[in-house]
Amino acid sequence: MSSVGPGLFLVGYSIGTGSVVAMASAGSRYGMSMLWALALSCIFSFFMLEAYGRYAIVTGEGALYGYKKHFKSLGKPIALITLIGLVFVEIMALIGIMGIVSDLMQKISIGLFGEPGWNPVYIAFGVIIFLYLFLLTGKYSSFEKLMIVFVSIMGISFIISMFVIFPEPNIVIEGLIPNIPDEKNAPMIIAALVGTTLTAPTFVVRSMLMKEKKWTTKHSKHQTKDAFVAALLMFIISGSIMACAAGTLYIANKPIEDILTMVSMLEPFLGRLALSVFITGIFGAALSSVFPIVMLAPLLISDYENKPVVYKGARFRIMTGIALLFGLIVPAFGFKSVFAMLISQLFQIFVLPIVVIAIIYLLNKKSIMGKYKAEFWLNLGLLLTLIFAFYISYQSIVGLIESFHTMF
């Protein structure tokens, strides 16, 4: 598993509580009929992982430094906008994730020990201390191994849960045929589903992980295999969450919007033991996302400066510590974690097209890539990814405008 460590790192990064909510919401509302959208987003994710991985092993550069270096006068603004946008997106996601984790753990403690349960602030603070102590080890190899543990827990838990109530095979196959349900919320659900899988931060961080592994053109086939495994696992794990909801809540006509509601509703279908396995998967998803999110700012700044990440340095420790403290906002002040996730998705849609266009330009410059310049199949995949990104961005904007009108 360590041979595809960067891929597993990114699987954990991509599949967090936002993904769980998006997949479960789609499954509970429309069964497996949106499996095609998940499949497309994972296929396009493979093209992007391959593209950013290839750029890094050929040039030895991270993505942001590549923007700054090769886009001439526009390079610095593009790199800075991407850096700031990605950090903001992920901090908002972190706020939402920690809020969901603390609420879920409080609910579990009430079930075990009665009211009032554990204090959400103490829960969030405990998670923060655990993660920060691990970050103080200062070794990428250690971080990668921890992510493998989180991803394994998440993947195994969700896949076991799926087999408890696996939908009929013909329903799964039909779900791979593109179809948008005739309902006003359907495009927004698709946008949320894709937005938690085809994510800009994942691809930019990909180039940094290649540098950390010190992979070069000698590892070209290995890099492609790593990208393929990552995209495949994203599809299997996310699809298993959708299947859990489709095989239970969709049949019972009980659509859900958040994790706490889903956990309450699933118990009669799964039973307490299977539900415990599913909840374990949720915690694996949450921790596997929080851990790399807090590392994002120092990783991206090192990329922008084209300097190695000093994991035991003061900057890394201060910035990761500050990032973790954002996780206390929802438990301490009672803000809505769903709203933070909504803001995260809003900014994500503006960054993704920039990231796709930038890598298309870089991979097609022979002066940069030499014989590793993008071939027809990769260019076609990236072009289709760009079209898909614009489509999802449009659907997200329309859906978010409607959501804000409803809220206010």
C-alpha positions in Angstrom: 0.0 0.0 0.0 2.9 2.4 0.6 3.9 2.0 -3.1 0.8 4.0 -3.9 1.0 6.3 -0.8 0.5 9.6 -2.7 -2.6 8.3 -4.3 -4.0 7.1 -0.9 -3.1 10.4 0.6 -5.2 12.1 -2.0 -8.1 9.7 -1.6 -8.3 10.6 2.1 -7.9 14.2 1.2 -10.8 14.1 -1.3 -13.3 11.9 0.6 -14.3 13.7 3.7 -17.6 14.4 5.5 -18.7 16.7 2.6 -18.4 13.7 0.3 -20.3 11.5 2.7 -23.2 14.0 2.8 -23.1 14.6 -1.0 -23.1 10.8 -1.9 -25.7 10.0 0.8 -28.0 12.8 -0.3 -27.8 11.7 -3.9 -28.4 8.1 -3.0 -31.3 8.8 -0.6 -33.0 11.1 -3.2 -32.3 9.4 -6.5 -31.1 5.9 -5.7 -28.1 4.9 -7.9 -29.3 7.1 -10.9 -26.4 9.6 -10.3 -23.7 6.9 -10.4 -22.8 8.1 -13.9 -21.9 11.6 -12.5 -19.6 10.0 -9.9 -18.0 7.8 -12.5 -17.3 10.8 -14.8 -15.8 12.9 -12.0 -13.5 10.0 -11.0 -12.4 9.5 -14.7 -11.7 13.2 -15.0 -9.9 13.1 -11.7 -7.6 10.4 -13.1 -6.7 12.7 -16.0 -5.9 15.5 -13.7 -3.9 13.4 -11.3 -1.9 12.0 -14.2 -1.4 15.5 -15.6 -0.1 17.1 -12.4 1.9 14.1 -11.5 3.6 14.0 -14.9 4.4 17.7 -14.7 6.1 17.2 -11.3 8.2 14.2 -12.2 9.4 15.7 -15.5 10.2 19.2 -14.2 10.8 18.6 -10.5 8.6 21.6 -9.8 5.3 22.1 -7.9 2.3 23.4 -9.8 2.2 26.9 -8.3 5.9 27.6 -9.0 5.2 26.3 -12.5 2.4 28.8 -13.0 4.7 31.6 -11.7 7.6 30.6 -13.9 6.0 29.8 -17.2 3.0 32.2 -17.4 5.3 35.3 -17.7 3.6 38.5 -16.4 0.4 36.6 -15.5 2.3 33.9 -13.6 2.5 35.5 -10.1 -1.2 36.7 -10.0 -2.4 33.3 -11.2 -0.3 31.5 -8.7 -1.3 33.8 -5.8 -5.0 33.7 -6.7 -4.9 29.9 -6.8 -2.9 29.7 -3.5 -5.3 32.0 -1.6 -8.4 30.5 -3.2 -7.3 26.9 -2.3 -6.4 27.8 1.3 -9.7 29.6 1.8 -11.7 26.7 0.3 -10.0 24.2 2.6 -10.2 26.2 5.8 -14.0 26.6 5.3 -14.2 22.9 4.7 -12.2 22.2 7.8 -14.6 24.4 9.9 -17.5 22.3 8.6 -15.8 19.0 9.0 -14.9 19.6 12.7 -18.4 20.8 13.4 -19.9 17.6 12.0 -17.4 15.4 13.9 -18.0 17.0 17.2 -21.8 16.9 16.7 -21.7 13.2 15.8 -19.4 12.3 18.7 -21.7 14.1 21.1 -24.7 12.2 19.7 -22.9 8.9 20.2 -21.9 9.8 23.7 -25.6 10.6 24.5 -26.5 7.2 23.3 -23.8 5.5 25.5 -24.0 7.6 28.6 -27.2 9.7 28.4 -27.8 13.4 28.4 -26.0 15.9 28.0 -23.2 13.9 26.4 -19.7 15.1 25.8 -19.1 18.8 25.2 -18.5 19.5 21.5 -15.7 21.9 22.3 -13.8 19.3 24.3 -14.3 16.8 21.5 -13.0 19.1 18.9 -10.1 20.1 21.1 -9.2 16.5 21.7 -9.1 15.7 18.0 -7.0 18.9 17.4 -4.4 17.8 20.1 -4.2 14.3 18.6 -3.5 15.5 15.1 -1.1 18.3 16.1 1.0 15.9 18.2 1.3 13.7 15.1 2.3 16.7 13.0 5.1 17.4 15.4 6.9 14.2 14.3 7.8 16.2 11.2 8.1 13.3 8.7 6.2 13.0 5.4 6.6 9.2 5.5 4.8 9.2 8.9 2.0 11.4 7.6 1.6 9.2 4.6 1.3 6.0 6.8 -1.3 7.7 9.0 -3.3 8.6 6.0 -3.1 5.0 4.8 -4.6 3.9 8.1 -7.4 6.5 7.9 -8.2 5.6 4.3 -8.2 1.9 5.1 -10.6 2.4 8.0 -12.8 4.5 5.9 -12.8 2.3 2.8 -13.3 -1.0 4.6 -16.1 0.4 6.8 -18.1 1.9 3.9 -17.6 -1.2 1.7 -18.8 -3.6 4.5 -21.8 -1.4 5.1 -22.6 -1.4 1.4 -22.7 -5.2 1.2 -25.2 -5.3 4.1 -27.8 -3.7 1.8 -26.3 -3.9 -1.7 -28.7 -2.7 -4.4 -29.7 -5.0 -7.3 -26.9 -5.2 -9.9 -29.2 -4.0 -12.7 -30.0 -0.9 -10.7 -26.2 -0.2 -10.4 -25.7 -0.7 -14.2 -28.7 1.6 -15.0 -27.1 4.2 -12.8 -24.1 4.4 -15.2 -26.4 5.7 -17.9 -26.4 9.6 -17.9 -29.7 10.9 -16.7 -30.7 14.0 -14.8 -33.9 13.6 -12.7 -36.7 16.1 -13.5 -36.5 17.9 -10.2 -35.2 21.4 -9.5 -32.7 20.3 -6.9 -31.2 17.6 -9.1 -28.5 19.8 -10.9 -27.4 21.1 -7.5 -27.0 17.6 -6.1 -24.9 16.6 -9.1 -22.8 19.7 -8.7 -22.2 18.9 -5.0 -21.5 15.2 -5.8 -18.9 16.2 -8.4 -17.6 19.1 -6.4 -16.4 16.8 -3.6 -14.6 14.4 -6.0 -13.2 16.6 -8.8 -11.4 19.1 -6.5 -8.8 21.6 -7.4 -6.7 21.4 -4.2 -6.2 17.6 -4.7 -4.5 18.2 -8.1 -2.3 21.0 -7.1 -1.1 19.1 -4.0 -0.5 16.1 -6.2 2.6 17.8 -7.7 4.0 18.5 -4.2 3.6 14.9 -3.2 5.5 13.8 -6.2 8.4 16.0 -5.1 8.2 14.7 -1.5 8.5 11.1 -2.8 11.4 12.3 -5.1 9.8 10.5 -8.1 11.4 11.3 -11.4 10.7 10.2 -15.0 12.0 6.8 -14.0 8.8 6.5 -12.0 6.6 7.5 -15.0 4.6 4.2 -15.1 4.5 4.1 -11.3 3.0 7.6 -11.2 0.3 6.6 -13.7 -0.5 3.5 -11.7 -0.7 5.6 -8.5 -3.1 8.0 -10.2 -5.3 5.2 -11.5 -5.5 3.5 -8.0 -6.5 6.8 -6.4 -9.3 7.5 -9.0 -10.6 3.9 -8.7 -10.7 4.0 -4.9 -12.5 7.3 -5.0 -15.2 5.7 -7.2 -15.5 2.5 -5.1 -15.6 4.3 -1.7 -17.9 7.1 -2.8 -20.1 4.6 -4.7 -20.4 2.4 -1.6 -21.7 5.4 0.4 -24.3 6.2 -2.3 -25.3 2.5 -2.4 -25.9 2.5 1.4 -28.3 5.3 1.1 -29.9 4.0 -2.1 -30.5 0.6 -0.6 -32.2 2.0 2.5 -33.3 5.6 2.6 -34.3 5.9 -1.1 -36.5 2.8 -0.8 -38.1 4.2 2.3 -38.5 7.7 0.6 -36.4 9.5 3.3 -34.1 12.0 1.6 -31.4 13.4 3.9 -29.3 16.6 4.0 -26.8 16.0 6.7 -24.9 13.2 8.4 -26.6 13.3 11.8 -30.0 12.8 10.2 -28.6 10.0 8.1 -27.1 8.2 11.1 -30.4 8.3 12.9 -32.4 7.0 9.9 -30.0 4.2 9.0 -30.1 2.4 12.3 -33.4 0.5 11.6 -32.0 -0.6 8.3 -28.5 -1.5 9.2 -28.8 -2.6 12.8 -26.6 -1.3 15.6 -23.4 -3.2 14.6 -23.5 -2.3 10.9 -24.3 1.3 11.8 -21.3 1.4 14.1 -19.1 0.2 11.2 -20.7 3.0 9.0 -20.0 5.6 11.7 -16.4 4.4 11.9 -16.1 5.1 8.2 -17.4 8.6 8.7 -14.7 9.3 11.3 -12.1 7.8 9.0 -13.3 10.2 6.2 -13.3 13.2 8.6 -9.8 12.6 10.0 -8.3 11.7 6.6 -9.5 15.1 5.3 -8.6 17.3 8.3 -5.0 16.0 8.4 -3.9 17.1 4.9 -6.1 20.2 5.0 -4.1 21.7 7.9 -0.9 21.0 6.0 -2.1 22.7 2.8 -1.0 26.3 3.5 2.7 25.5 4.3 2.8 23.0 1.3 1.4 25.6 -1.1 3.7 28.4 0.1 6.8 26.1 -0.2 5.5 25.2 -3.7 5.2 28.9 -4.6 8.7 29.6 -3.4 10.1 26.4 -5.0 11.6 25.4 -1.7 11.4 22.0 0.2 8.8 21.7 3.0 10.5 21.9 6.4 8.2 19.7 8.4 10.1 20.4 11.7 10.4 24.1 11.0 8.6 26.9 12.9 6.5 28.0 9.9 5.0 24.5 9.3 4.2 24.0 13.0 2.7 27.5 13.5 0.6 27.4 10.3 -0.7 23.9 11.0 -1.5 24.9 14.6 -3.4 28.0 13.5 -5.3 25.9 10.9 -6.4 23.4 13.5 -7.7 26.1 15.7 -10.3 27.0 13.0 -11.8 23.6 13.8 -13.1 25.1 17.1 -15.3 27.7 15.4 -18.5 25.6 15.0 -18.4 23.8 18.4 -17.5 27.0 20.3 -19.8 29.5 18.6 -22.6 27.3 17.3 -22.3 28.3 13.7 -23.9 26.1 11.0 -21.3 23.5 9.7 -23.4 23.0 6.6 -23.1 26.8 5.7 -19.3 26.5 6.0 -19.3 23.5 3.6 -21.6 25.5 1.2 -19.1 28.5 1.1 -16.3 26.0 0.5 -18.1 24.6 -2.5 -18.9 28.0 -3.8 -15.2 29.1 -4.0 -14.1 25.6 -5.3 -16.0 26.1 -8.5 -14.1 29.2 -9.4 -10.7 27.7 -8.8 -11.2 24.4 -10.7 -11.3 25.8 -14.3 -8.1 27.8 -13.6 -6.3 24.7 -12.5 -7.4 22.7 -15.6 -6.6 25.4 -18.1 -3.1 26.0 -16.5 -2.1 22.3 -16.7 -3.3 22.0 -20.3 -1.0 24.9 -21.2 2.0 23.6 -19.3 1.8 20.0 -20.6 1.6 21.1 -24.2 4.9 23.2 -24.1 7.6 21.0 -25.6 10.2 23.4 -24.1 9.0 22.3 -20.7 7.9 18.7 -21.1 10.1 17.5 -23.9 9.2 13.9 -25.0 6.7 13.7 -22.1 4.5 16.4 -23.7 0.8 15.5 -23.5 -0.4 13.1 -26.1 -3.8 13.0 -27.8 -5.5 10.8 -25.2 -4.4 13.1 -22.3 -5.3 16.3 -24.1 -8.7 14.9 -25.0 -9.3 13.9 -21.3 -8.2 17.3 -20.1 -10.4 19.1 -22.6 -13.4 17.0 -21.6 -12.6 17.7 -17.9 -12.6 21.5 -18.7 -16.0 21.3 -20.4 -17.3 19.2 -17.5 -15.8 21.7 -15.0 -17.6 24.7 -16.7 -20.9 22.8 -16.7 -20.6 21.9 -13.0 -19.6 25.5 -12.2 -22.7 26.8 -14.0 -25.0 24.3 -12.2 -23.4 25.2 -8.9 -23.9 29.0 -9.4 -27.5 28.5 -10.4 -28.1 26.1 -7.4 -26.3 28.4 -4.9 -28.3 31.4 -6.0 -31.5 29.5 -5.5 -30.2 28.3 -2.1 -29.5 31.8 -0.9 -32.9 33.0 -2.1 -34.5 30.2 -0.1 -32.4 31.1 3.0 -33.0 34.8 2.9 
